[in-house]
Amino acid sequence: MIRRPPRSTLDRSSAASDVYKRQAVDATHVYWASRQAGAIRRVKISGGAVEELASGQSDPMFVALDTAAVYWTDQGAGTAMKVAK
């Protein structure tokens, strides 16, 4: 279950922009960069188990998709990364 923090605790300018930089959606999955885990993950839109597509990232961000792959930047390492869907 996804829960939203109370409005009074949100800094809309930084919290919202950070979230949108770290997620992407296609027809079947939601993909996101977990900064705390240093990982790229996905879950089916219909629900189910979370899959880890990549780990060992120092600061994953800016997730993007095409038909075959997931792309992101690792801000900590200064690299652009890619993994097959």
CORWOTA-V239243 format. One record per helix or strand of 3 or more residues. SS is the DSSP state (2 for helix, 1 for strand). FROM is the first residue (numbers start at 0). TO is the last residue. Records with the same first field share a line. If there is no record, write none. Layout:
# CORWOTA-V239243
SS=FROM-TO ; FROM-TO
This chain:
# CORWOTA-V239243
2=6-8 ; 11-20
1=22-24 ; 28-33 ; 38-43 ; 50-53 ; 59-64 ; 68-73 ; 78-83
